């Protein structure tokens, strides 16, 4: 095979390998049996100027062949999972390298690529349904304008993988601004201050180069990541997204949504909504996601303490001051977001009451979260009860002096017409035609003029619906 030709097609950097070897293990993906393309994201590939033949797509993104001049590796990291600390690492994923596009680096990672030294007894593989699910939801999140990892490709294999039952195997090609997590910093803090400093400098250089000029880069990174995560969680709440497994190893330093294992979208509004089969205590419920991300940021702060200040007490004081601002920042961002969903073009006294009263009514009458805001965006009364109709009249009075076109534009840009509802995703997993139809609809979630009504319908019942992490 002509290596020069392939370099033109896809050339990957390997800057992460400049870090101490304790952060990774060089590891080739394990070959799979009879790989074939289930779906290839041609739009994303074209945007990134990736030009590969079908054979190259199958060879490289199944892991059966290595892209020339690359050194694939698995990352080491730690994490708090459901509040308990554990040593982790990529147990079924391999980073092929970093694609440079518009002065940014993007990790190209194979998920389901076989065992690594961090597999902890797992088989290192992924099922086709789980990878189709991640493809659909991560791409839907992108078109919903939520910071997220992207999916480039799903390769189907003839290998059998057992989870709840025997399934076909698959390898997903995932793209991310990086896979540096809060858990990566937790891991580095246990290794040593030299390695912790290395990781800090690398993360800043890669994601936030403007922080290099800061007098205290560790403090600046903590602030930046906190702000990014507040913004991300508020965006999740805007669209009714429940991540389901917000461990510190799934909290990205870049502020992207990462790991779509047991995630789901809320249908009927209830802040206590949980779908994950393993979240028996509701730790990662819809309404608790802000509290959890704050907890995760505390863990990042603890890891960074040796770099924030040489005096431990002073370091703790600085970190506490930063995290002390979390609640107010989150509340401000949340109210601003909800105000947009209700088309409030300016701030007025009583706005918070209007927002909270609506949420109370939606919970009381088991109203669909997405469809309620869709109707309001179309100037329709979503209520059948007098109590709700009274709220609708008050809301109309609140916005009556605003420009109607500006109000509707704001609302329709904040409230998606469709989301990847759980029951539609399940259907799409079982049928390639359904997958393509749903994916096409999900690419235009704010297109109010061409809404596929079938994808707007909530399930008749959610009793017993559970999601699984697929690992």
Helices and strands as residue ranges (DSSP letters): H 3-9, E 12-13, G 15-18, G 21-23, E 24-26, E 36-40, H 42-47, H 54-62, E 73-75, E 78-81, E 84-87, E 93-101, E 104-111, E 126-127, H 128-143, E 150-162, E 166-176, H 182-191, H 193-207, G 209-213, H 217-239, E 241-242, G 248-250, E 264-265, G 286-288, H 289-308, H 312-324, H 326-341, H 351-364, H 369-377, H 386-399, H 404-414, H 422-430, H 432-442, G 453-455
